[in-house]
Amino acid sequence: MTQAQLTPTTPASPTRQARRDPVDVEVVIPAFNEARRLRESLAATSRYLATRSWSSRIVVVDNGSADTTSRVARRAVTGVPVQVIGCAIAGKGAAVRRGMMTSTARYVGFVDADLATPIDALGEALAALEAGATAVIGSRYAGGAAILRRQPVARRVGGAAFRALARRMVPGVADTQCGFKFFERTAVQRALAGCAVTGFAFDVELLRGVRAQGGTVVELPVAWSDDARSTLRPLRDGLPAFRAALTLLGARP
């Protein structure tokens, strides 16, 4: 993939919550009980970022883990800086929001802890952002995408139903839920300021918010693989996501 050539820029002023120094790119990894998978993903992400010309940082957001997630992240031997922060509010959406709202990077985004989407997709994502996109999101269902290892049947059925609902709120986007999304930082922080969803439906609210503010959303076809060790549970996480999406459907963007 072609590496994006980032044009030097003077970072905008940090938000009130921000504590980290500016870099070109921050990769946020929301993590809830991810000690088993995190070391390998951090190593792969670091190896990739270390070969790029961008200044970068990995930010692990520990979302109330009961295992050694934070310890694994802090002890990871990497070629780029890794910072661990906490999020006291439960939910992937809350963790991602915490990581991105505290960023001062030019571009910021998030990936799943299992790297279901290979991190080398970041090169194309940043090239699209440099070309003027506000948001670049991985897509398993856009033309040219590939699903290398499929989810169990129950999750596929639930996912199809959720996509049908999401398309009513974010028309033209085939896959709102892929865990690979990168943004122009100031634009995404404006959109996040109006977001309330803390669970797995937060992607829909965020993308709708980006568009409502005049931003553009570009889908990037990716090669995606399911990980059987995923901490997502269809009943525990899926039903609240449907309820949140239905609430969003009835609310003004």
PyRosetta script that sets phi, psi and omega in degrees:
from pyrosetta import init, pose_from_sequence

init()
pose = pose_from_sequence("MTQAQLTPTTPASPTRQARRDPVDVEVVIPAFNEARRLRESLAATSRYLATRSWSSRIVVVDNGSADTTSRVARRAVTGVPVQVIGCAIAGKGAAVRRGMMTSTARYVGFVDADLATPIDALGEALAALEAGATAVIGSRYAGGAAILRRQPVARRVGGAAFRALARRMVPGVADTQCGFKFFERTAVQRALAGCAVTGFAFDVELLRGVRAQGGTVVELPVAWSDDARSTLRPLRDGLPAFRAALTLLGARP")
pose.set_psi(1, 145.8)
pose.set_omega(1, -179.4)
pose.set_phi(2, -74.9)
pose.set_psi(2, 132.4)
pose.set_omega(2, 179.3)
pose.set_phi(3, -75.7)
pose.set_psi(3, 134.9)
pose.set_omega(3, 175.6)
pose.set_phi(4, -70.2)
pose.set_psi(4, 137.8)
pose.set_omega(4, 175.1)
pose.set_phi(5, -99.1)
pose.set_psi(5, 106.9)
pose.set_omega(5, -175.2)
pose.set_phi(6, -80.0)
pose.set_psi(6, 129.4)
pose.set_omega(6, 177.9)
pose.set_phi(7, -77.7)
pose.set_psi(7, 128.7)
pose.set_omega(7, 180.0)
pose.set_phi(8, -55.3)
pose.set_psi(8, 142.1)
pose.set_omega(8, -179.2)
pose.set_phi(9, -149.8)
pose.set_psi(9, 156.6)
pose.set_omega(9, 175.4)
pose.set_phi(10, -89.7)
pose.set_psi(10, 119.0)
pose.set_omega(10, -176.3)
pose.set_phi(11, -60.9)
pose.set_psi(11, 146.0)
pose.set_omega(11, 176.1)
pose.set_phi(12, -70.5)
pose.set_psi(12, 164.3)
pose.set_omega(12, 179.3)
pose.set_phi(13, -61.8)
pose.set_psi(13, 142.7)
pose.set_omega(13, -178.4)
pose.set_phi(14, -70.6)
pose.set_psi(14, 157.0)
pose.set_omega(14, 174.3)
pose.set_phi(15, -73.3)
pose.set_psi(15, 169.5)
pose.set_omega(15, -178.3)
pose.set_phi(16, -57.7)
pose.set_psi(16, -35.8)
pose.set_omega(16, -175.7)
pose.set_phi(17, -79.8)
pose.set_psi(17, -15.9)
pose.set_omega(17, -169.1)
pose.set_phi(18, -66.5)
pose.set_psi(18, 141.8)
pose.set_omega(18, 179.0)
pose.set_phi(19, -133.0)
pose.set_psi(19, -12.4)
pose.set_omega(19, -172.8)
pose.set_phi(20, -95.7)
pose.set_psi(20, 148.9)
pose.set_omega(20, 178.1)
pose.set_phi(21, -68.2)
pose.set_psi(21, 151.7)
pose.set_omega(21, 180.0)
pose.set_phi(22, -66.5)
pose.set_psi(22, 142.2)
pose.set_omega(22, 170.1)
pose.set_phi(23, -138.3)
pose.set_psi(23, 174.0)
pose.set_omega(23, 176.8)
pose.set_phi(24, -68.6)
pose.set_psi(24, -44.9)
pose.set_omega(24, -171.7)
pose.set_phi(25, -138.6)
pose.set_psi(25, 132.1)
pose.set_omega(25, 169.9)
pose.set_phi(26, -117.5)
pose.set_psi(26, 133.8)
pose.set_omega(26, 176.9)
pose.set_phi(27, -107.9)
pose.set_psi(27, 112.4)
pose.set_omega(27, -179.6)
pose.set_phi(28, -92.7)
pose.set_psi(28, 132.1)
pose.set_omega(28, 176.7)
pose.set_phi(29, -121.0)
pose.set_psi(29, 104.1)
pose.set_omega(29, 174.8)
pose.set_phi(30, -71.7)
pose.set_psi(30, 136.2)
pose.set_omega(30, -172.6)
pose.set_phi(31, -140.0)
pose.set_psi(31, 122.7)
pose.set_omega(31, 173.2)
pose.set_phi(32, -127.8)
pose.set_psi(32, 109.6)
pose.set_omega(32, -177.7)
pose.set_phi(33, 52.7)
pose.set_psi(33, 54.1)
pose.set_omega(33, -175.9)
pose.set_phi(34, -110.0)
pose.set_psi(34, 22.6)
pose.set_omega(34, -176.6)
pose.set_phi(35, -57.6)
pose.set_psi(35, -35.0)
pose.set_omega(35, -176.3)
pose.set_phi(36, -70.2)
pose.set_psi(36, -31.5)
pose.set_omega(36, -172.1)
pose.set_phi(37, -105.4)
pose.set_psi(37, -18.1)
pose.set_omega(37, -166.5)
pose.set_phi(38, -70.9)
pose.set_psi(38, -39.9)
pose.set_omega(38, -175.8)
pose.set_phi(39, -58.4)
pose.set_psi(39, -46.9)
pose.set_omega(39, -179.1)
pose.set_phi(40, -64.5)
pose.set_psi(40, -40.2)
pose.set_omega(40, -179.3)
pose.set_phi(41, -68.9)
pose.set_psi(41, -39.2)
pose.set_omega(41, 176.9)
pose.set_phi(42, -63.6)
pose.set_psi(42, -40.9)
pose.set_omega(42, 179.6)
pose.set_phi(43, -63.1)
pose.set_psi(43, -45.1)
pose.set_omega(43, -179.2)
pose.set_phi(44, -65.6)
pose.set_psi(44, -42.7)
pose.set_omega(44, 179.6)
pose.set_phi(45, -64.3)
pose.set_psi(45, -43.9)
pose.set_omega(45, 179.5)
pose.set_phi(46, -63.2)
pose.set_psi(46, -43.3)
pose.set_omega(46, 179.8)
pose.set_phi(47, -58.6)
pose.set_psi(47, -42.7)
pose.set_omega(47, -179.2)
pose.set_phi(48, -66.5)
pose.set_psi(48, -50.6)
pose.set_omega(48, -176.4)
pose.set_phi(49, -62.0)
pose.set_psi(49, -34.4)
pose.set_omega(49, -177.8)
pose.set_phi(50, -66.0)
pose.set_psi(50, -19.9)
pose.set_omega(50, -180.0)
pose.set_phi(51, -91.5)
pose.set_psi(51, -5.5)
pose.set_omega(51, -177.7)
pose.set_phi(52, -94.6)
pose.set_psi(52, 161.7)
pose.set_omega(52, 178.9)
pose.set_phi(53, -84.9)
pose.set_psi(53, -9.5)
pose.set_omega(53, -178.7)
pose.set_phi(54, -72.3)
pose.set_psi(54, 146.8)
pose.set_omega(54, 164.9)
pose.set_phi(55, -78.2)
pose.set_psi(55, 138.9)
pose.set_omega(55, -170.9)
pose.set_phi(56, -149.8)
pose.set_psi(56, 165.8)
pose.set_omega(56, 177.7)
pose.set_phi(57, -151.6)
pose.set_psi(57, 146.3)
pose.set_omega(57, 171.9)
pose.set_phi(58, -104.6)
pose.set_psi(58, 131.6)
pose.set_omega(58, 179.6)
pose.set_phi(59, -120.1)
pose.set_psi(59, 113.8)
pose.set_omega(59, 177.0)
pose.set_phi(60, -94.7)
pose.set_psi(60, 123.4)
pose.set_omega(60, 178.5)
pose.set_phi(61, -104.7)
pose.set_psi(61, 105.3)
pose.set_omega(61, 179.7)
pose.set_phi(62, -79.0)
pose.set_psi(62, 114.3)
pose.set_omega(62, -173.7)
pose.set_phi(63, -96.8)
pose.set_psi(63, 54.2)
pose.set_omega(63, 177.1)
pose.set_phi(64, 77.9)
pose.set_psi(64, 34.9)
pose.set_omega(64, -178.1)
pose.set_phi(65, -64.0)
pose.set_psi(65, 145.9)
pose.set_omega(65, 176.0)
pose.set_phi(66, -100.2)
pose.set_psi(66, -1.4)
pose.set_omega(66, 179.0)
pose.set_phi(67, -106.9)
pose.set_psi(67, -156.2)
pose.set_omega(67, -174.5)
pose.set_phi(68, -97.4)
pose.set_psi(68, 30.1)
pose.set_omega(68, -178.9)
pose.set_phi(69, -51.1)
pose.set_psi(69, -51.7)
pose.set_omega(69, -177.4)
pose.set_phi(70, -63.7)
pose.set_psi(70, -40.3)
pose.set_omega(70, -179.7)
pose.set_phi(71, -64.3)
pose.set_psi(71, -43.7)
pose.set_omega(71, 178.8)
pose.set_phi(72, -59.5)
pose.set_psi(72, -43.9)
pose.set_omega(72, -178.5)
pose.set_phi(73, -65.5)
pose.set_psi(73, -42.1)
pose.set_omega(73, -177.8)
pose.set_phi(74, -69.5)
pose.set_psi(74, -29.0)
pose.set_omega(74, -177.6)
pose.set_phi(75, -93.4)
pose.set_psi(75, -1.1)
pose.set_omega(75, -177.9)
pose.set_phi(76, -63.5)
pose.set_psi(76, 134.8)
pose.set_omega(76, 176.8)
pose.set_phi(77, -92.0)
pose.set_psi(77, 110.0)
pose.set_omega(77, -173.4)
pose.set_phi(78, -134.3)
pose.set_psi(78, 162.3)
pose.set_omega(78, 179.0)
pose.set_phi(79, -92.3)
pose.set_psi(79, -4.7)
pose.set_omega(79, 175.5)
pose.set_phi(80, -129.0)
pose.set_psi(80, 159.4)
pose.set_omega(80, -179.1)
pose.set_phi(81, -62.0)
pose.set_psi(81, 140.1)
pose.set_omega(81, 173.3)
pose.set_phi(82, -122.7)
pose.set_psi(82, 126.3)
pose.set_omega(82, 177.0)
pose.set_phi(83, -118.9)
pose.set_psi(83, 137.5)
pose.set_omega(83, 179.2)
pose.set_phi(84, -109.5)
pose.set_psi(84, 125.9)
pose.set_omega(84, 174.4)
pose.set_phi(85, -126.3)
pose.set_psi(85, 163.7)
pose.set_omega(85, -179.7)
pose.set_phi(86, -107.0)
pose.set_psi(86, 163.1)
pose.set_omega(86, 173.5)
pose.set_phi(87, -139.8)
pose.set_psi(87, 115.6)
pose.set_omega(87, -175.6)
pose.set_phi(88, -80.1)
pose.set_psi(88, -15.4)
pose.set_omega(88, 179.9)
pose.set_phi(89, -90.7)
pose.set_psi(89, 126.6)
pose.set_omega(89, -177.4)
pose.set_phi(90, -70.0)
pose.set_psi(90, 145.7)
pose.set_omega(90, 174.2)
pose.set_phi(91, 121.0)
pose.set_psi(91, 140.3)
pose.set_omega(91, -180.0)
pose.set_phi(92, -59.3)
pose.set_psi(92, -40.9)
pose.set_omega(92, 179.6)
pose.set_phi(93, -60.4)
pose.set_psi(93, -41.1)
pose.set_omega(93, 178.6)
pose.set_phi(94, -64.5)
pose.set_psi(94, -41.2)
pose.set_omega(94, -179.0)
pose.set_phi(95, -66.2)
pose.set_psi(95, -44.0)
pose.set_omega(95, 178.8)
pose.set_phi(96, -63.7)
pose.set_psi(96, -43.1)
pose.set_omega(96, 179.5)
pose.set_phi(97, -60.5)
pose.set_psi(97, -43.2)
pose.set_omega(97, 178.7)
pose.set_phi(98, -59.6)
pose.set_psi(98, -45.6)
pose.set_omega(98, -179.1)
pose.set_phi(99, -65.4)
pose.set_psi(99, -41.4)
pose.set_omega(99, -175.0)
pose.set_phi(100, -81.9)
pose.set_psi(100, -30.8)
pose.set_omega(100, 178.9)
pose.set_phi(101, -74.0)
pose.set_psi(101, -17.9)
pose.set_omega(101, 177.7)
pose.set_phi(102, -97.8)
pose.set_psi(102, 11.2)
pose.set_omega(102, -178.1)
pose.set_phi(103, -90.0)
pose.set_psi(103, 148.5)
pose.set_omega(103, 169.1)
pose.set_phi(104, -122.3)
pose.set_psi(104, 13.9)
pose.set_omega(104, -179.9)
pose.set_phi(105, -69.7)
pose.set_psi(105, 159.6)
pose.set_omega(105, 174.7)
pose.set_phi(106, -67.6)
pose.set_psi(106, -44.2)
pose.set_omega(106, 177.4)
pose.set_phi(107, -124.5)
pose.set_psi(107, 138.8)
pose.set_omega(107, -179.7)
pose.set_phi(108, -141.7)
pose.set_psi(108, 146.5)
pose.set_omega(108, 178.1)
pose.set_phi(109, -163.8)
pose.set_psi(109, -174.4)
pose.set_omega(109, -177.2)
pose.set_phi(110, -137.0)
pose.set_psi(110, 153.3)
pose.set_omega(110, 174.9)
pose.set_phi(111, -131.8)
pose.set_psi(111, 154.7)
pose.set_omega(111, 176.2)
pose.set_phi(112, -71.4)
pose.set_psi(112, 152.1)
pose.set_omega(112, -177.3)
pose.set_phi(113, -63.5)
pose.set_psi(113, -20.4)
pose.set_omega(113, 179.9)
pose.set_phi(114, -93.3)
pose.set_psi(114, -0.5)
pose.set_omega(114, -176.6)
pose.set_phi(115, 50.0)
pose.set_psi(115, 47.4)
pose.set_omega(115, 176.4)
pose.set_phi(116, -57.9)
pose.set_psi(116, -32.2)
pose.set_omega(116, 169.6)
pose.set_phi(117, -100.0)
pose.set_psi(117, 123.3)
pose.set_omega(117, -178.5)
pose.set_phi(118, -57.3)
pose.set_psi(118, 139.7)
pose.set_omega(118, -175.8)
pose.set_phi(119, -65.7)
pose.set_psi(119, -20.8)
pose.set_omega(119, -178.7)
pose.set_phi(120, -70.4)
pose.set_psi(120, -6.1)
pose.set_omega(120, 170.8)
pose.set_phi(121, -67.0)
pose.set_psi(121, -14.1)
pose.set_omega(121, -178.4)
pose.set_phi(122, -63.3)
pose.set_psi(122, -30.8)
pose.set_omega(122, 179.2)
pose.set_phi(123, -59.3)
pose.set_psi(123, -48.3)
pose.set_omega(123, 178.9)
pose.set_phi(124, -67.9)
pose.set_psi(124, -36.1)
pose.set_omega(124, 179.3)
pose.set_phi(125, -61.9)
pose.set_psi(125, -45.8)
pose.set_omega(125, -179.4)
pose.set_phi(126, -68.8)
pose.set_psi(126, -33.4)
pose.set_omega(126, 176.1)
pose.set_phi(127, -61.5)
pose.set_psi(127, -40.7)
pose.set_omega(127, 178.5)
pose.set_phi(128, -68.1)
pose.set_psi(128, -38.2)
pose.set_omega(128, 176.6)
pose.set_phi(129, -65.0)
pose.set_psi(129, -42.1)
pose.set_omega(129, 176.6)
pose.set_phi(130, -61.4)
pose.set_psi(130, -30.6)
pose.set_omega(130, -179.4)
pose.set_phi(131, -80.0)
pose.set_psi(131, -5.0)
pose.set_omega(131, 174.6)
pose.set_phi(132, 121.0)
pose.set_psi(132, -3.3)
pose.set_omega(132, 177.4)
pose.set_phi(133, -67.7)
pose.set_psi(133, 148.4)
pose.set_omega(133, 175.3)
pose.set_phi(134, -86.2)
pose.set_psi(134, -39.7)
pose.set_omega(134, -178.8)
pose.set_phi(135, -136.6)
pose.set_psi(135, 137.9)
pose.set_omega(135, 173.9)
pose.set_phi(136, -125.0)
pose.set_psi(136, 120.9)
pose.set_omega(136, -172.8)
pose.set_phi(137, -122.4)
pose.set_psi(137, 136.6)
pose.set_omega(137, 174.9)
pose.set_phi(138, -64.6)
pose.set_psi(138, 143.5)
pose.set_omega(138, -179.0)
pose.set_phi(139, -136.0)
pose.set_psi(139, 129.9)
pose.set_omega(139, 176.3)
pose.set_phi(140, -88.4)
pose.set_psi(140, -8.3)
pose.set_omega(140, -172.0)
pose.set_phi(141, -123.9)
pose.set_psi(141, 1.6)
pose.set_omega(141, 174.0)
pose.set_phi(142, -76.2)
pose.set_psi(142, 158.1)
pose.set_omega(142, 178.7)
pose.set_phi(143, -57.4)
pose.set_psi(143, 131.0)
pose.set_omega(143, -179.3)
pose.set_phi(144, 95.2)
pose.set_psi(144, -7.6)
pose.set_omega(144, 178.6)
pose.set_phi(145, -77.7)
pose.set_psi(145, 162.1)
pose.set_omega(145, 178.6)
pose.set_phi(146, -142.4)
pose.set_psi(146, 135.2)
pose.set_omega(146, 172.5)
pose.set_phi(147, -102.8)
pose.set_psi(147, 108.9)
pose.set_omega(147, -174.0)
pose.set_phi(148, -81.7)
pose.set_psi(148, -33.5)
pose.set_omega(148, 176.7)
pose.set_phi(149, -139.9)
pose.set_psi(149, 119.4)
pose.set_omega(149, -171.2)
pose.set_phi(150, -83.4)
pose.set_psi(150, 158.5)
pose.set_omega(150, 174.8)
pose.set_phi(151, -74.9)
pose.set_psi(151, 162.5)
pose.set_omega(151, 171.8)
pose.set_phi(152, -58.6)
pose.set_psi(152, 157.7)
pose.set_omega(152, -173.8)
pose.set_phi(153, -57.4)
pose.set_psi(153, -43.3)
pose.set_omega(153, -177.3)
pose.set_phi(154, -59.9)
pose.set_psi(154, -40.3)
pose.set_omega(154, 179.5)
pose.set_phi(155, -71.6)
pose.set_psi(155, -33.4)
pose.set_omega(155, 178.4)
pose.set_phi(156, -66.2)
pose.set_psi(156, -41.9)
pose.set_omega(156, 179.3)
pose.set_phi(157, -64.5)
pose.set_psi(157, -47.1)
pose.set_omega(157, 178.2)
pose.set_phi(158, -61.7)
pose.set_psi(158, -39.4)
pose.set_omega(158, 179.2)
pose.set_phi(159, -64.3)
pose.set_psi(159, -39.6)
pose.set_omega(159, 178.9)
pose.set_phi(160, -63.7)
pose.set_psi(160, -41.5)
pose.set_omega(160, 178.9)
pose.set_phi(161, -65.1)
pose.set_psi(161, -39.8)
pose.set_omega(161, -179.7)
pose.set_phi(162, -67.7)
pose.set_psi(162, -38.7)
pose.set_omega(162, 178.8)
pose.set_phi(163, -62.1)
pose.set_psi(163, -39.3)
pose.set_omega(163, 178.7)
pose.set_phi(164, -62.0)
pose.set_psi(164, -38.2)
pose.set_omega(164, 178.2)
pose.set_phi(165, -70.7)
pose.set_psi(165, -43.5)
pose.set_omega(165, -177.5)
pose.set_phi(166, -64.1)
pose.set_psi(166, -34.6)
pose.set_omega(166, -178.4)
pose.set_phi(167, -62.4)
pose.set_psi(167, -24.4)
pose.set_omega(167, 177.9)
pose.set_phi(168, -71.9)
pose.set_psi(168, -23.9)
pose.set_omega(168, -178.9)
pose.set_phi(169, -100.3)
pose.set_psi(169, -28.0)
pose.set_omega(169, 178.5)
pose.set_phi(170, -128.7)
pose.set_psi(170, 73.2)
pose.set_omega(170, -176.2)
pose.set_phi(171, -57.8)
pose.set_psi(171, 142.1)
pose.set_omega(171, 176.5)
pose.set_phi(172, 85.9)
pose.set_psi(172, -6.5)
pose.set_omega(172, 177.6)
pose.set_phi(173, -100.8)
pose.set_psi(173, 119.7)
pose.set_omega(173, -175.0)
pose.set_phi(174, -78.3)
pose.set_psi(174, -27.3)
pose.set_omega(174, -172.8)
pose.set_phi(175, -144.9)
pose.set_psi(175, 96.8)
pose.set_omega(175, 178.6)
pose.set_phi(176, -81.6)
pose.set_psi(176, -15.2)
pose.set_omega(176, -166.2)
pose.set_phi(177, -104.7)
pose.set_psi(177, -3.4)
pose.set_omega(177, 178.0)
pose.set_phi(178, -60.9)
pose.set_psi(178, 134.0)
pose.set_omega(178, -175.6)
pose.set_phi(179, -83.2)
pose.set_psi(179, 51.8)
pose.set_omega(179, 176.6)
pose.set_phi(180, -149.1)
pose.set_psi(180, 102.9)
pose.set_omega(180, -176.3)
pose.set_phi(181, -144.3)
pose.set_psi(181, 132.8)
pose.set_omega(181, 178.4)
pose.set_phi(182, -132.4)
pose.set_psi(182, 150.0)
pose.set_omega(182, -168.1)
pose.set_phi(183, -142.1)
pose.set_psi(183, 157.9)
pose.set_omega(183, 162.9)
pose.set_phi(184, -71.5)
pose.set_psi(184, 125.7)
pose.set_omega(184, -164.8)
pose.set_phi(185, -62.8)
pose.set_psi(185, -46.6)
pose.set_omega(185, -176.9)
pose.set_phi(186, -64.3)
pose.set_psi(186, -35.3)
pose.set_omega(186, 179.9)
pose.set_phi(187, -68.6)
pose.set_psi(187, -43.5)
pose.set_omega(187, -178.2)
pose.set_phi(188, -69.4)
pose.set_psi(188, -32.2)
pose.set_omega(188, 177.4)
pose.set_phi(189, -67.5)
pose.set_psi(189, -35.3)
pose.set_omega(189, 174.8)
pose.set_phi(190, -63.5)
pose.set_psi(190, -42.5)
pose.set_omega(190, 179.6)
pose.set_phi(191, -67.3)
pose.set_psi(191, -41.2)
pose.set_omega(191, -179.1)
pose.set_phi(192, -64.2)
pose.set_psi(192, -29.6)
pose.set_omega(192, -179.7)
pose.set_phi(193, -61.1)
pose.set_psi(193, -23.8)
pose.set_omega(193, 179.2)
pose.set_phi(194, -101.6)
pose.set_psi(194, 7.7)
pose.set_omega(194, -177.5)
pose.set_phi(195, -93.6)
pose.set_psi(195, 143.0)
pose.set_omega(195, -179.9)
pose.set_phi(196, -122.2)
pose.set_psi(196, -20.1)
pose.set_omega(196, -176.0)
pose.set_phi(197, -71.1)
pose.set_psi(197, 133.5)
pose.set_omega(197, -178.2)
pose.set_phi(198, -108.5)
pose.set_psi(198, -11.8)
pose.set_omega(198, -176.1)
pose.set_phi(199, -99.3)
pose.set_psi(199, -151.2)
pose.set_omega(199, -172.0)
pose.set_phi(200, -76.3)
pose.set_psi(200, -8.6)
pose.set_omega(200, 176.5)
pose.set_phi(201, -88.4)
pose.set_psi(201, 3.2)
pose.set_omega(201, -175.1)
pose.set_phi(202, -63.7)
pose.set_psi(202, -30.1)
pose.set_omega(202, -179.9)
pose.set_phi(203, -56.8)
pose.set_psi(203, -41.4)
pose.set_omega(203, -178.2)
pose.set_phi(204, -64.2)
pose.set_psi(204, -47.5)
pose.set_omega(204, 179.8)
pose.set_phi(205, -62.4)
pose.set_psi(205, -41.3)
pose.set_omega(205, -178.6)
pose.set_phi(206, -65.4)
pose.set_psi(206, -48.0)
pose.set_omega(206, -179.2)
pose.set_phi(207, -64.7)
pose.set_psi(207, -38.7)
pose.set_omega(207, 176.4)
pose.set_phi(208, -63.3)
pose.set_psi(208, -38.6)
pose.set_omega(208, 178.1)
pose.set_phi(209, -65.8)
pose.set_psi(209, -40.0)
pose.set_omega(209, 177.3)
pose.set_phi(210, -60.1)
pose.set_psi(210, -45.8)
pose.set_omega(210, 179.6)
pose.set_phi(211, -67.0)
pose.set_psi(211, -38.6)
pose.set_omega(211, -178.4)
pose.set_phi(212, -62.0)
pose.set_psi(212, -25.9)
pose.set_omega(212, 179.1)
pose.set_phi(213, -93.8)
pose.set_psi(213, 10.9)
pose.set_omega(213, 175.8)
pose.set_phi(214, 90.9)
pose.set_psi(214, 8.3)
pose.set_omega(214, -179.6)
pose.set_phi(215, -80.9)
pose.set_psi(215, 161.6)
pose.set_omega(215, 179.4)
pose.set_phi(216, -108.7)
pose.set_psi(216, 140.4)
pose.set_omega(216, 179.4)
pose.set_phi(217, -114.9)
pose.set_psi(217, 121.7)
pose.set_omega(217, 179.7)
pose.set_phi(218, -110.5)
pose.set_psi(218, 128.7)
pose.set_omega(218, 175.8)
pose.set_phi(219, -90.9)
pose.set_psi(219, 131.4)
pose.set_omega(219, -179.5)
pose.set_phi(220, -110.9)
pose.set_psi(220, 114.0)
pose.set_omega(220, 179.1)
pose.set_phi(221, -64.5)
pose.set_psi(221, 132.7)
pose.set_omega(221, -175.7)
pose.set_phi(222, -128.4)
pose.set_psi(222, 164.3)
pose.set_omega(222, 171.6)
pose.set_phi(223, -98.5)
pose.set_psi(223, 113.1)
pose.set_omega(223, -168.7)
pose.set_phi(224, -117.8)
pose.set_psi(224, 143.4)
pose.set_omega(224, 178.7)
pose.set_phi(225, -131.8)
pose.set_psi(225, 131.5)
pose.set_omega(225, 174.6)
pose.set_phi(226, -72.6)
pose.set_psi(226, 146.9)
pose.set_omega(226, 176.1)
pose.set_phi(227, -116.5)
pose.set_psi(227, 119.2)
pose.set_omega(227, -177.2)
pose.set_phi(228, -64.0)
pose.set_psi(228, -16.1)
pose.set_omega(228, 180.0)
pose.set_phi(229, -86.5)
pose.set_psi(229, 8.1)
pose.set_omega(229, -177.9)
pose.set_phi(230, -53.6)
pose.set_psi(230, 141.9)
pose.set_omega(230, 177.7)
pose.set_phi(231, -85.6)
pose.set_psi(231, -4.2)
pose.set_omega(231, 177.9)
pose.set_phi(232, -72.3)
pose.set_psi(232, 135.3)
pose.set_omega(232, 177.5)
pose.set_phi(233, -122.1)
pose.set_psi(233, 126.9)
pose.set_omega(233, -173.5)
pose.set_phi(234, -53.9)
pose.set_psi(234, -45.3)
pose.set_omega(234, -178.3)
pose.set_phi(235, -76.4)
pose.set_psi(235, -46.9)
pose.set_omega(235, -177.3)
pose.set_phi(236, -63.7)
pose.set_psi(236, -41.8)
pose.set_omega(236, -174.4)
pose.set_phi(237, -104.8)
pose.set_psi(237, -32.8)
pose.set_omega(237, -174.7)
pose.set_phi(238, -70.3)
pose.set_psi(238, -45.4)
pose.set_omega(238, -178.5)
pose.set_phi(239, -63.2)
pose.set_psi(239, -45.6)
pose.set_omega(239, 175.2)
pose.set_phi(240, -60.7)
pose.set_psi(240, -33.4)
pose.set_omega(240, 178.3)
pose.set_phi(241, -64.7)
pose.set_psi(241, -41.9)
pose.set_omega(241, 177.5)
pose.set_phi(242, -63.5)
pose.set_psi(242, -43.2)
pose.set_omega(242, 179.6)
pose.set_phi(243, -61.9)
pose.set_psi(243, -42.9)
pose.set_omega(243, 179.9)
pose.set_phi(244, -65.0)
pose.set_psi(244, -39.9)
pose.set_omega(244, 179.3)
pose.set_phi(245, -65.0)
pose.set_psi(245, -39.8)
pose.set_omega(245, 178.1)
pose.set_phi(246, -64.6)
pose.set_psi(246, -37.6)
pose.set_omega(246, 176.0)
pose.set_phi(247, -63.2)
pose.set_psi(247, -43.4)
pose.set_omega(247, 178.2)
pose.set_phi(248, -62.6)
pose.set_psi(248, -37.4)
pose.set_omega(248, -178.6)
pose.set_phi(249, -60.7)
pose.set_psi(249, -33.6)
pose.set_omega(249, -179.3)
pose.set_phi(250, -88.3)
pose.set_psi(250, -1.9)
pose.set_omega(250, -177.9)
pose.set_phi(251, -105.6)
pose.set_psi(251, 154.8)
pose.set_omega(251, 176.6)
pose.set_phi(252, -75.0)
pose.set_psi(252, 140.3)
pose.set_omega(252, 178.3)
pose.set_phi(253, -68.2)
pose.dump_pdb("model.pdb")
